[in-house]
Amino acid sequence: MQQTGSTLGLAILVTIFGAATRHAATDAGATAEHVLVTGMTDAFACAMVVAVGTLAVALTFRRPAA
């Protein structure tokens, strides 16, 4: 599950990066730096949302106090 999850997560982040860079590249006057930063920002924002969601799920699985 760990290997599958990390592979799937990376594939999703790369897809988001690719879509964001293609969209940013169509803007008139977009520089290569702008396109790269836009793609990375979108991918990292998605990774942050997944990490926060994972933390929320992990916090719900507390052991009861003995």
N, CA, C and O atoms as CSV, one atom per row, in Angstrom:
chain,resi,resn,atom,element,x,y,z
A,1,MET,N,N,0.822,-1.190,0.000
A,1,MET,CA,C,0.000,0.000,0.000
A,1,MET,C,C,0.869,1.258,0.000
A,1,MET,O,O,0.523,2.250,-0.641
A,2,GLN,N,N,2.000,1.222,0.719
A,2,GLN,CA,C,2.859,2.401,0.758
A,2,GLN,C,C,3.450,2.688,-0.619
A,2,GLN,O,O,3.510,3.844,-1.039
A,3,GLN,N,N,3.883,1.654,-1.317
A,3,GLN,CA,C,4.468,1.863,-2.637
A,3,GLN,C,C,3.406,2.314,-3.632
A,3,GLN,O,O,3.661,3.192,-4.458
A,4,THR,N,N,2.239,1.732,-3.560
A,4,THR,CA,C,1.163,2.115,-4.475
A,4,THR,C,C,0.704,3.536,-4.193
A,4,THR,O,O,0.472,4.310,-5.122
A,5,GLY,N,N,0.572,3.885,-2.919
A,5,GLY,CA,C,0.128,5.229,-2.554
A,5,GLY,C,C,1.110,6.296,-2.987
A,5,GLY,O,O,0.709,7.341,-3.500
A,6,SER,N,N,2.394,6.044,-2.786
A,6,SER,CA,C,3.377,7.051,-3.182
A,6,SER,C,C,3.459,7.178,-4.701
A,6,SER,O,O,3.638,8.278,-5.223
A,7,THR,N,N,3.329,6.071,-5.401
A,7,THR,CA,C,3.347,6.120,-6.868
A,7,THR,C,C,2.132,6.860,-7.406
A,7,THR,O,O,2.250,7.683,-8.313
A,8,LEU,N,N,0.977,6.568,-6.850
A,8,LEU,CA,C,-0.241,7.242,-7.284
A,8,LEU,C,C,-0.189,8.727,-6.926
A,8,LEU,O,O,-0.589,9.571,-7.728
A,9,GLY,N,N,0.300,9.049,-5.732
A,9,GLY,CA,C,0.415,10.448,-5.325
A,9,GLY,C,C,1.335,11.242,-6.236
A,9,GLY,O,O,1.018,12.368,-6.621
A,10,LEU,N,N,2.473,10.657,-6.579
A,10,LEU,CA,C,3.407,11.331,-7.480
A,10,LEU,C,C,2.790,11.511,-8.863
A,10,LEU,O,O,2.964,12.559,-9.485
A,11,ALA,N,N,2.083,10.517,-9.341
A,11,ALA,CA,C,1.444,10.623,-10.654
A,11,ALA,C,C,0.404,11.745,-10.666
A,11,ALA,O,O,0.291,12.479,-11.648
A,12,ILE,N,N,-0.347,11.877,-9.587
A,12,ILE,CA,C,-1.349,12.945,-9.509
A,12,ILE,C,C,-0.680,14.309,-9.471
A,12,ILE,O,O,-1.124,15.237,-10.148
A,13,LEU,N,N,0.390,14.442,-8.682
A,13,LEU,CA,C,1.081,15.733,-8.589
A,13,LEU,C,C,1.737,16.121,-9.912
A,13,LEU,O,O,1.727,17.293,-10.287
A,14,VAL,N,N,2.301,15.158,-10.612
A,14,VAL,CA,C,2.905,15.449,-11.918
A,14,VAL,C,C,1.832,15.861,-12.921
A,14,VAL,O,O,2.061,16.746,-13.745
A,15,THR,N,N,0.676,15.231,-12.858
A,15,THR,CA,C,-0.430,15.596,-13.743
A,15,THR,C,C,-0.904,17.016,-13.464
A,15,THR,O,O,-1.168,17.778,-14.395
A,16,ILE,N,N,-1.012,17.376,-12.188
A,16,ILE,CA,C,-1.419,18.729,-11.824
A,16,ILE,C,C,-0.376,19.736,-12.297
A,16,ILE,O,O,-0.722,20.787,-12.835
A,17,PHE,N,N,0.904,19.413,-12.096
A,17,PHE,CA,C,1.980,20.293,-12.557
A,17,PHE,C,C,1.913,20.489,-14.065
A,17,PHE,O,O,2.033,21.614,-14.550
A,18,GLY,N,N,1.722,19.412,-14.803
A,18,GLY,CA,C,1.659,19.509,-16.263
A,18,GLY,C,C,0.474,20.330,-16.742
A,18,GLY,O,O,0.606,21.141,-17.659
A,19,ALA,N,N,-0.680,20.124,-16.128
A,19,ALA,CA,C,-1.870,20.881,-16.524
A,19,ALA,C,C,-1.704,22.369,-16.209
A,19,ALA,O,O,-2.087,23.223,-17.007
A,20,ALA,N,N,-1.132,22.671,-15.045
A,20,ALA,CA,C,-0.948,24.073,-14.661
A,20,ALA,C,C,0.069,24.765,-15.562
A,20,ALA,O,O,-0.117,25.925,-15.929
A,21,THR,N,N,1.135,24.068,-15.919
A,21,THR,CA,C,2.134,24.699,-16.787
A,21,THR,C,C,1.599,24.886,-18.204
A,21,THR,O,O,1.896,25.891,-18.850
A,22,ARG,N,N,0.817,23.933,-18.688
A,22,ARG,CA,C,0.227,24.117,-20.020
A,22,ARG,C,C,-0.726,25.302,-20.028
A,22,ARG,O,O,-0.756,26.080,-20.982
A,23,HIS,N,N,-1.500,25.434,-18.962
A,23,HIS,CA,C,-2.443,26.549,-18.882
A,23,HIS,C,C,-1.701,27.881,-18.760
A,23,HIS,O,O,-2.088,28.863,-19.392
A,24,ALA,N,N,-0.644,27.921,-17.957
A,24,ALA,CA,C,0.117,29.160,-17.775
A,24,ALA,C,C,0.885,29.525,-19.037
A,24,ALA,O,O,1.105,30.705,-19.309
A,25,ALA,N,N,1.294,28.528,-19.806
A,25,ALA,CA,C,2.057,28.798,-21.023
A,25,ALA,C,C,1.202,29.450,-22.099
A,25,ALA,O,O,1.740,30.082,-23.008
A,26,THR,N,N,-0.109,29.311,-22.020
A,26,THR,CA,C,-0.969,29.911,-23.031
A,26,THR,C,C,-1.200,31.401,-22.782
A,26,THR,O,O,-1.695,32.104,-23.663
A,27,ASP,N,N,-0.844,31.895,-21.576
A,27,ASP,CA,C,-0.992,33.319,-21.284
A,27,ASP,C,C,-0.004,34.126,-22.123
A,27,ASP,O,O,1.149,33.733,-22.296
A,28,ALA,N,N,-0.470,35.248,-22.635
A,28,ALA,CA,C,0.398,36.104,-23.444
A,28,ALA,C,C,1.482,36.714,-22.554
A,28,ALA,O,O,1.188,37.239,-21.480
A,29,GLY,N,N,2.707,36.643,-22.997
A,29,GLY,CA,C,3.814,37.236,-22.273
A,29,GLY,C,C,4.301,36.420,-21.093
A,29,GLY,O,O,5.036,36.941,-20.253
A,30,ALA,N,N,3.920,35.169,-21.005
A,30,ALA,CA,C,4.351,34.333,-19.882
A,30,ALA,C,C,5.806,33.920,-20.090
A,30,ALA,O,O,6.174,33.415,-21.151
A,31,THR,N,N,6.620,34.138,-19.072
A,31,THR,CA,C,8.020,33.731,-19.149
A,31,THR,C,C,8.144,32.290,-18.658
A,31,THR,O,O,7.224,31.744,-18.048
A,32,ALA,N,N,9.282,31.696,-18.931
A,32,ALA,CA,C,9.521,30.319,-18.501
A,32,ALA,C,C,9.493,30.219,-16.981
A,32,ALA,O,O,9.016,29.228,-16.428
A,33,GLU,N,N,10.003,31.242,-16.309
A,33,GLU,CA,C,9.999,31.238,-14.853
A,33,GLU,C,C,8.583,31.284,-14.311
A,33,GLU,O,O,8.256,30.595,-13.344
A,34,HIS,N,N,7.741,32.100,-14.937
A,34,HIS,CA,C,6.344,32.203,-14.499
A,34,HIS,C,C,5.620,30.868,-14.679
A,34,HIS,O,O,4.854,30.448,-13.812
A,35,VAL,N,N,5.861,30.224,-15.782
A,35,VAL,CA,C,5.210,28.934,-16.061
A,35,VAL,C,C,5.656,27.890,-15.035
A,35,VAL,O,O,4.835,27.135,-14.514
A,36,LEU,N,N,6.965,27.852,-14.747
A,36,LEU,CA,C,7.491,26.891,-13.783
A,36,LEU,C,C,6.934,27.141,-12.385
A,36,LEU,O,O,6.506,26.207,-11.708
A,37,VAL,N,N,6.941,28.390,-11.959
A,37,VAL,CA,C,6.452,28.724,-10.620
A,37,VAL,C,C,4.965,28.438,-10.492
A,37,VAL,O,O,4.517,27.972,-9.444
A,38,THR,N,N,4.199,28.704,-11.525
A,38,THR,CA,C,2.767,28.421,-11.486
A,38,THR,C,C,2.510,26.925,-11.328
A,38,THR,O,O,1.675,26.521,-10.518
A,39,GLY,N,N,3.212,26.113,-12.085
A,39,GLY,CA,C,3.045,24.662,-11.977
A,39,GLY,C,C,3.449,24.130,-10.620
A,39,GLY,O,O,2.756,23.292,-10.042
A,40,MET,N,N,4.573,24.615,-10.109
A,40,MET,CA,C,5.038,24.153,-8.803
A,40,MET,C,C,4.104,24.609,-7.687
A,40,MET,O,O,3.855,23.858,-6.744
A,41,THR,N,N,3.588,25.827,-7.784
A,41,THR,CA,C,2.672,26.335,-6.763
A,41,THR,C,C,1.410,25.484,-6.700
A,41,THR,O,O,0.961,25.116,-5.615
A,42,ASP,N,N,0.844,25.175,-7.843
A,42,ASP,CA,C,-0.367,24.351,-7.868
A,42,ASP,C,C,-0.105,22.939,-7.335
A,42,ASP,O,O,-0.914,22.398,-6.581
A,43,ALA,N,N,1.027,22.346,-7.727
A,43,ALA,CA,C,1.344,20.998,-7.269
A,43,ALA,C,C,1.592,20.971,-5.759
A,43,ALA,O,O,1.119,20.067,-5.070
A,44,PHE,N,N,2.332,21.956,-5.244
A,44,PHE,CA,C,2.602,21.991,-3.807
A,44,PHE,C,C,1.345,22.303,-3.010
A,44,PHE,O,O,1.185,21.806,-1.895
A,45,ALA,N,N,0.457,23.111,-3.556
A,45,ALA,CA,C,-0.808,23.398,-2.866
A,45,ALA,C,C,-1.645,22.126,-2.757
A,45,ALA,O,O,-2.255,21.869,-1.718
A,46,CYS,N,N,-1.676,21.343,-3.810
A,46,CYS,CA,C,-2.408,20.074,-3.769
A,46,CYS,C,C,-1.763,19.118,-2.768
A,46,CYS,O,O,-2.468,18.433,-2.028
A,47,ALA,N,N,-0.435,19.063,-2.738
A,47,ALA,CA,C,0.263,18.202,-1.789
A,47,ALA,C,C,-0.037,18.628,-0.355
A,47,ALA,O,O,-0.165,17.785,0.532
A,48,MET,N,N,-0.148,19.939,-0.128
A,48,MET,CA,C,-0.464,20.429,1.203
A,48,MET,C,C,-1.874,19.996,1.622
A,48,MET,O,O,-2.088,19.597,2.767
A,49,VAL,N,N,-2.817,20.074,0.709
A,49,VAL,CA,C,-4.183,19.663,1.014
A,49,VAL,C,C,-4.225,18.177,1.361
A,49,VAL,O,O,-4.917,17.776,2.297
A,50,VAL,N,N,-3.495,17.370,0.618
A,50,VAL,CA,C,-3.450,15.933,0.899
A,50,VAL,C,C,-2.791,15.679,2.256
A,50,VAL,O,O,-3.254,14.827,3.016
A,51,ALA,N,N,-1.725,16.403,2.565
A,51,ALA,CA,C,-1.041,16.221,3.846
A,51,ALA,C,C,-1.935,16.616,5.021
A,51,ALA,O,O,-1.956,15.926,6.040
A,52,VAL,N,N,-2.666,17.709,4.887
A,52,VAL,CA,C,-3.581,18.131,5.953
A,52,VAL,C,C,-4.710,17.113,6.109
A,52,VAL,O,O,-5.107,16.797,7.230
A,53,GLY,N,N,-5.216,16.608,5.016
A,53,GLY,CA,C,-6.250,15.577,5.082
A,53,GLY,C,C,-5.743,14.310,5.740
A,53,GLY,O,O,-6.458,13.679,6.518
A,54,THR,N,N,-4.507,13.934,5.429
A,54,THR,CA,C,-3.897,12.765,6.055
A,54,THR,C,C,-3.732,12.970,7.552
A,54,THR,O,O,-3.972,12.051,8.336
A,55,LEU,N,N,-3.327,14.160,7.953
A,55,LEU,CA,C,-3.191,14.469,9.378
A,55,LEU,C,C,-4.542,14.389,10.084
A,55,LEU,O,O,-4.637,13.859,11.191
A,56,ALA,N,N,-5.575,14.910,9.451
A,56,ALA,CA,C,-6.912,14.860,10.050
A,56,ALA,C,C,-7.379,13.423,10.238
A,56,ALA,O,O,-7.962,13.081,11.267
A,57,VAL,N,N,-7.123,12.593,9.252
A,57,VAL,CA,C,-7.513,11.181,9.369
A,57,VAL,C,C,-6.690,10.495,10.453
A,57,VAL,O,O,-7.230,9.718,11.240
A,58,ALA,N,N,-5.391,10.773,10.501
A,58,ALA,CA,C,-4.535,10.148,11.504
A,58,ALA,C,C,-4.938,10.542,12.911
A,58,ALA,O,O,-4.846,9.727,13.829
A,59,LEU,N,N,-5.382,11.771,13.099
A,59,LEU,CA,C,-5.780,12.213,14.439
A,59,LEU,C,C,-7.087,11.576,14.899
A,59,LEU,O,O,-7.360,11.546,16.099
A,60,THR,N,N,-7.894,11.071,13.982
A,60,THR,CA,C,-9.144,10.434,14.376
A,60,THR,C,C,-8.936,9.009,14.854
A,60,THR,O,O,-9.842,8.427,15.451
A,61,PHE,N,N,-7.764,8.430,14.608
A,61,PHE,CA,C,-7.483,7.051,14.996
A,61,PHE,C,C,-6.674,6.987,16.287
A,61,PHE,O,O,-5.679,6.266,16.357
A,62,ARG,N,N,-7.078,7.713,17.282
A,62,ARG,CA,C,-6.403,7.679,18.572
A,62,ARG,C,C,-6.837,6.446,19.342
A,62,ARG,O,O,-7.962,5.967,19.197
A,63,ARG,N,N,-5.933,5.945,20.156
A,63,ARG,CA,C,-6.276,4.824,21.024
A,63,ARG,C,C,-7.021,5.365,22.240
A,63,ARG,O,O,-6.701,6.444,22.739
A,64,PRO,N,N,-8.004,4.624,22.711
A,64,PRO,CA,C,-8.704,5.080,23.909
A,64,PRO,C,C,-7.780,5.030,25.124
A,64,PRO,O,O,-6.911,4.163,25.222
A,65,ALA,N,N,-7.981,5.972,26.048
A,65,ALA,CA,C,-7.156,6.004,27.256
A,65,ALA,C,C,-7.472,4.775,28.115
A,65,ALA,O,O,-8.625,4.371,28.260
A,66,ALA,N,N,-6.437,4.213,28.659
A,66,ALA,CA,C,-6.610,2.982,29.453
A,66,ALA,C,C,-7.069,3.249,30.847
A,66,ALA,O,O,-7.256,2.314,31.625
